[in-house]
């Protein structure tokens, strides 16, 4: 058993222990609201969670092997960086408009568009042509913007249109977040198994199946909903956002901190694969899926710790943020201060 697998088991055990220790009973108000909403709310929540977890599974399946598949095509780090940056740039550009466009033309339609675009990317990535892959990264960026905007917008709008209590919304988000962590771990393990048995492109092709299933559920069970048409213009949305930023320095500070943190995070996302391969001397390939699943378990551990620190311990969010940033910085410095010859 490799130390990568042992690390995964250790982190999984720690996550299970923290889940047990930090488990909290539901509040009386939430229980009361759930009882009033009854079966209709539970059916609605289940319907949304099925779709959400299907699309997230398809998304997570690709994570472990993006670097590995580009390397297998013979692309160097510079070419891989261009592909990665193209995806991020596409997401940044289209992310400013997809939300308002979905509000105007229909969120259900844009959820189906997501499934189409992301499935197309999963087919394109099997090509070894750099420029075709570049086009695929543009589609991937658009899909990412849709994934983290229209599904949630549809759910929130539908939640209130059906008359469910606002307090139940946090329960849906909580279950979605926890379920997302579980499917991320599952996806890493599944991707590892698929790559070992069917080749490095198989996780991407398998993701298409999850997107198709999600699209079928959406088509059959979801109703169309729209946003406020008075606020659906891209220019007005951007202008309003700029006014909020300029009018409150705290918003600008939070945005700057998040941008800097995510910049370092995405640097890690790009380099963890080549960094580990540089020190991996075994004839067997790296188990990217197992390593990725370990990252996902770590995210769940962080989520559990955050809930405990700001919940029962009532530690200020600013203190938690400072501690998190300090820990993240030390974590990135550690491999440089204590280099290893091989892993």
C-alpha positions as CSV (number, residue, x, y, z in Angstrom):
1,X,0.0,0.0,0.0
2,X,1.5,3.3,-1.1
3,X,1.9,6.3,1.3
4,X,-0.6,8.2,-0.9
5,X,-3.3,5.6,-0.1
6,X,-2.3,5.6,3.6
7,X,-2.5,9.4,3.6
8,X,-6.0,9.2,2.1
9,X,-7.1,6.7,4.8
10,X,-5.7,8.8,7.6
11,X,-7.4,12.0,6.4
12,X,-10.7,10.1,5.9
13,X,-10.5,8.8,9.5
14,X,-9.8,12.3,10.8
15,X,-12.7,13.7,8.8
16,X,-15.0,11.0,10.2
17,X,-13.9,11.7,13.7
18,X,-14.4,15.5,13.3
19,X,-17.9,14.9,11.8
20,X,-18.8,12.8,14.9
21,X,-17.3,15.3,17.4
22,X,-18.8,18.4,15.7
23,X,-22.2,17.0,15.0
24,X,-24.9,19.4,16.1
25,X,-28.6,18.9,16.5
26,X,-30.9,20.8,14.3
27,X,-32.4,24.0,15.7
28,X,-36.0,24.0,16.8
29,X,-37.0,26.7,14.4
30,X,-35.6,24.8,11.4
31,X,-37.3,21.6,12.6
32,X,-40.6,23.5,12.9
33,X,-40.2,25.0,9.4
34,X,-39.4,21.6,8.0
35,X,-42.5,20.2,9.5
36,X,-44.6,22.9,8.1
37,X,-43.2,22.5,4.6
38,X,-43.4,18.7,4.8
39,X,-43.1,16.4,1.8
40,X,-43.2,19.1,-0.9
41,X,-40.0,20.7,0.4
42,X,-38.2,17.4,0.8
43,X,-39.1,16.4,-2.8
44,X,-38.0,19.7,-4.1
45,X,-34.7,19.5,-2.2
46,X,-34.1,16.0,-3.3
47,X,-34.7,16.9,-6.9
48,X,-32.3,19.8,-6.8
49,X,-29.6,17.8,-5.0
50,X,-29.8,15.0,-7.5
51,X,-29.1,17.4,-10.3
52,X,-26.5,19.4,-8.4
53,X,-24.5,16.4,-7.3
54,X,-24.6,14.8,-10.8
55,X,-23.1,17.9,-12.4
56,X,-20.6,18.3,-9.6
57,X,-19.5,14.6,-10.0
58,X,-19.0,15.2,-13.7
59,X,-16.9,18.3,-12.9
60,X,-14.8,16.7,-10.2
61,X,-14.1,13.6,-12.3
62,X,-11.9,15.7,-14.6
63,X,-9.9,17.4,-11.9
64,X,-7.2,14.7,-11.2
65,X,-6.2,14.1,-14.8
66,X,-6.2,17.5,-16.6
67,X,-2.4,17.9,-16.2
68,X,-1.7,14.2,-16.8
69,X,-3.7,14.1,-20.1
70,X,-2.0,17.2,-21.4
71,X,1.4,15.8,-20.5
72,X,0.6,12.5,-22.2
73,X,0.0,14.5,-25.4
74,X,3.6,15.8,-25.2
75,X,2.8,19.4,-24.2
76,X,5.4,21.2,-22.1
77,X,4.6,23.3,-19.1
78,X,4.4,26.5,-21.1
79,X,1.8,25.1,-23.4
80,X,-0.1,23.6,-20.5
81,X,0.0,27.0,-18.8
82,X,-1.6,28.6,-21.9
83,X,-4.4,26.0,-21.8
84,X,-5.0,26.5,-18.1
85,X,-5.0,30.3,-18.3
86,X,-7.3,30.2,-21.3
87,X,-9.9,28.4,-19.3
88,X,-9.6,30.8,-16.3
89,X,-9.7,33.8,-18.7
90,X,-12.8,32.4,-20.4
91,X,-14.5,31.9,-17.1
92,X,-13.6,35.4,-15.9
93,X,-14.9,37.1,-19.1
94,X,-18.1,35.1,-19.5
95,X,-18.7,34.9,-15.8
96,X,-19.7,38.6,-15.9
97,X,-22.5,38.0,-18.4
98,X,-23.8,34.5,-18.0
99,X,-25.8,35.3,-14.8
100,X,-27.7,38.2,-16.3
101,X,-28.2,36.3,-19.6
102,X,-29.7,33.3,-17.7
103,X,-32.0,35.7,-15.8
104,X,-33.2,37.1,-19.1
105,X,-33.5,34.0,-21.3
106,X,-34.3,31.3,-18.6
107,X,-32.1,29.5,-16.0
108,X,-33.3,26.1,-17.0
109,X,-32.2,26.6,-20.6
110,X,-28.7,27.7,-19.4
111,X,-28.5,24.7,-17.1
112,X,-29.1,22.5,-20.2
113,X,-26.6,24.7,-22.1
114,X,-24.0,23.9,-19.4
115,X,-24.5,20.2,-19.9
116,X,-24.0,20.5,-23.6
117,X,-20.9,22.7,-23.4
118,X,-19.2,20.7,-20.8
119,X,-19.9,17.4,-22.5
120,X,-18.4,19.0,-25.7
121,X,-15.3,19.9,-23.8
122,X,-15.0,16.3,-22.5
123,X,-15.0,15.0,-26.1
124,X,-12.6,17.7,-27.4
125,X,-10.0,16.9,-24.7
126,X,-9.5,13.5,-26.3
127,X,-7.9,15.4,-29.3
128,X,-4.2,15.9,-29.4
129,X,-4.4,19.1,-31.5
130,X,-3.3,22.1,-29.4
131,X,-5.7,24.6,-31.0
132,X,-8.7,22.3,-30.7
133,X,-7.8,21.8,-27.0
134,X,-7.6,25.6,-26.7
135,X,-11.1,25.9,-28.0
136,X,-12.2,23.2,-25.5
137,X,-10.7,25.3,-22.7
138,X,-12.8,28.2,-23.7
139,X,-15.9,26.0,-23.5
140,X,-14.7,24.7,-20.2
141,X,-14.4,28.3,-18.8
142,X,-17.9,29.1,-19.9
143,X,-19.2,25.9,-18.4
144,X,-17.5,26.7,-15.1
145,X,-19.2,30.1,-15.0
146,X,-22.6,28.5,-15.6
147,X,-22.0,25.7,-13.0
148,X,-21.4,28.2,-10.2
149,X,-24.2,30.6,-11.0
150,X,-27.3,29.3,-12.8
151,X,-28.0,26.1,-10.8
152,X,-28.0,27.9,-7.5
153,X,-30.0,30.8,-9.0
154,X,-32.7,28.4,-10.3
155,X,-32.9,26.7,-6.9
156,X,-33.2,29.9,-4.9
157,X,-35.9,31.4,-7.2
158,X,-37.9,28.2,-7.2
159,X,-37.6,27.8,-3.5
160,X,-39.3,31.1,-2.9
161,X,-41.8,30.8,-5.7
162,X,-43.1,27.6,-4.1
163,X,-43.6,29.4,-0.8
164,X,-41.0,27.5,1.3
165,X,-39.7,29.3,4.4
166,X,-36.4,31.2,4.0
167,X,-34.8,29.4,6.9
168,X,-35.0,26.1,4.9
169,X,-32.7,27.6,2.3
170,X,-29.7,27.3,4.5
171,X,-30.5,23.6,5.0
172,X,-30.5,23.0,1.3
173,X,-27.1,24.8,0.9
174,X,-25.7,22.9,3.8
175,X,-26.7,19.5,2.3
176,X,-25.4,20.6,-1.1
177,X,-22.0,21.6,0.4
178,X,-21.7,18.3,2.4
179,X,-22.8,16.2,-0.6
180,X,-20.4,18.1,-2.9
181,X,-17.5,17.1,-0.6
182,X,-18.6,13.4,-0.7
183,X,-19.0,13.3,-4.5
184,X,-15.6,15.0,-4.9
185,X,-14.0,12.3,-2.9
186,X,-15.9,9.6,-4.8
187,X,-15.0,11.2,-8.1
188,X,-11.3,11.2,-7.3
189,X,-11.4,7.5,-6.5
190,X,-13.6,6.7,-9.5
191,X,-11.3,8.7,-11.8
192,X,-8.3,6.8,-10.5
193,X,-9.9,3.5,-11.1
194,X,-11.1,4.5,-14.6
195,X,-7.7,5.8,-15.6
196,X,-6.0,2.6,-14.4
197,X,-8.3,0.2,-16.2
198,X,-9.5,2.1,-19.3
199,X,-6.9,4.8,-20.0
200,X,-6.4,8.4,-19.1
201,X,-9.2,9.8,-21.2
202,X,-11.9,7.6,-19.6
203,X,-12.6,9.9,-16.6
204,X,-13.5,12.7,-19.1
205,X,-15.8,10.4,-21.1
206,X,-17.4,9.1,-18.0
207,X,-18.2,12.7,-17.0
208,X,-20.4,13.0,-20.0
209,X,-22.7,10.3,-18.7
210,X,-23.3,12.3,-15.5
211,X,-24.0,15.5,-17.5
212,X,-26.5,13.7,-19.7
213,X,-28.3,12.2,-16.7
214,X,-28.5,15.6,-15.1
215,X,-29.8,17.1,-18.3
216,X,-32.5,14.4,-18.5
217,X,-33.6,15.1,-14.9
218,X,-33.7,18.9,-15.6
219,X,-35.7,18.4,-18.8
220,X,-38.3,16.2,-17.2
221,X,-38.7,17.7,-13.7
222,X,-37.6,21.4,-13.7
223,X,-39.8,24.4,-14.5
224,X,-38.3,27.4,-16.2
225,X,-37.8,30.5,-14.1
226,X,-36.4,34.0,-14.8
227,X,-34.7,36.8,-12.9
228,X,-35.7,40.4,-12.5
229,X,-35.8,41.7,-16.0
230,X,-35.2,45.3,-14.9
231,X,-31.8,44.1,-13.5
232,X,-30.9,41.6,-16.2
233,X,-28.8,44.0,-18.4
234,X,-25.1,43.2,-18.1
235,X,-24.1,46.9,-18.1
236,X,-26.4,47.8,-15.3
237,X,-25.3,44.8,-13.2
238,X,-21.6,45.8,-13.7
239,X,-22.3,49.4,-12.9
240,X,-24.1,48.5,-9.7
241,X,-21.3,46.2,-8.7
242,X,-18.7,49.0,-9.2
243,X,-20.8,51.3,-7.1
244,X,-21.0,48.8,-4.2
245,X,-17.2,48.3,-4.4
246,X,-16.4,52.1,-4.5
247,X,-18.9,52.9,-1.8
248,X,-17.6,50.4,0.8
249,X,-13.9,49.8,1.3
250,X,-14.6,46.6,3.2
251,X,-16.1,45.0,0.0
252,X,-12.9,46.0,-1.9
253,X,-10.7,44.5,0.9
254,X,-12.7,41.2,0.9
255,X,-12.4,41.1,-2.9
256,X,-8.7,41.7,-2.8
257,X,-8.1,39.1,-0.1
258,X,-10.1,36.5,-2.0
259,X,-8.4,37.3,-5.3
260,X,-4.9,37.0,-3.8
261,X,-5.8,33.8,-2.0
262,X,-7.3,32.2,-5.1
263,X,-4.3,33.3,-7.2
264,X,-2.1,31.3,-4.9
265,X,-4.6,28.5,-4.8
266,X,-4.8,28.2,-8.6
267,X,-1.0,28.3,-8.8
268,X,-1.0,25.3,-6.6
269,X,-3.7,23.7,-8.7
270,X,-1.5,24.1,-11.8
271,X,1.8,22.9,-10.3
272,X,0.9,20.1,-7.9
273,X,0.9,17.5,-10.7
274,X,4.3,18.4,-12.2
275,X,5.8,19.0,-8.8
276,X,5.0,15.6,-7.5
277,X,6.0,13.9,-10.8
278,X,9.4,15.6,-10.5
279,X,10.1,13.8,-7.2
280,X,8.3,10.6,-8.0
281,X,10.9,8.0,-8.9
282,X,8.8,4.8,-8.9
283,X,8.1,3.0,-12.1
284,X,4.4,3.1,-11.4
285,X,2.6,6.3,-12.3
286,X,1.3,8.7,-9.7
287,X,-2.2,7.8,-8.4
288,X,-3.6,11.3,-9.3
289,X,-7.2,10.2,-8.3
290,X,-6.1,9.1,-4.8
291,X,-4.1,12.3,-4.3
292,X,-7.1,14.4,-5.6
293,X,-9.4,12.6,-3.3
294,X,-7.1,13.4,-0.4
295,X,-7.3,17.1,-1.3
296,X,-11.1,16.8,-1.2
297,X,-11.1,15.2,2.2
298,X,-8.9,18.0,3.4
299,X,-11.5,20.5,2.1
300,X,-14.2,18.7,4.1
301,X,-12.0,18.8,7.2
302,X,-11.5,22.6,6.7
303,X,-15.3,23.0,6.3
304,X,-15.9,21.1,9.6
305,X,-13.3,23.1,11.5
306,X,-14.8,26.4,10.1
307,X,-18.3,25.5,11.2
308,X,-17.1,24.6,14.7
309,X,-14.9,27.7,15.1
310,X,-17.5,30.3,14.0
311,X,-20.4,28.3,15.5
312,X,-20.0,26.8,18.9
313,X,-16.7,28.6,19.7
314,X,-17.9,31.9,18.2
315,X,-14.5,33.0,17.0
316,X,-14.6,36.2,14.8
317,X,-14.5,35.6,11.1
318,X,-11.5,38.0,10.7
319,X,-9.5,35.9,13.2
320,X,-10.4,32.7,11.3
321,X,-9.4,34.3,8.0
322,X,-6.0,35.5,9.4
323,X,-5.3,32.0,10.8
324,X,-6.3,30.4,7.5
325,X,-4.1,32.6,5.4
326,X,-1.2,32.1,7.7
327,X,-1.6,28.3,7.6
328,X,-1.9,28.4,3.8
329,X,1.3,30.4,3.5
330,X,3.2,28.0,5.8
331,X,1.8,25.0,3.8
332,X,3.2,26.4,0.5
333,X,6.5,27.3,2.1
334,X,7.0,23.9,3.7
335,X,8.0,21.9,0.5
336,X,10.6,24.7,-0.3
337,X,12.1,24.8,3.2
338,X,12.3,21.0,3.5
339,X,12.8,19.6,0.0
340,X,12.8,15.8,-0.5
341,X,14.7,13.8,-3.0
342,X,11.9,11.4,-4.0
343,X,8.4,10.4,-3.0
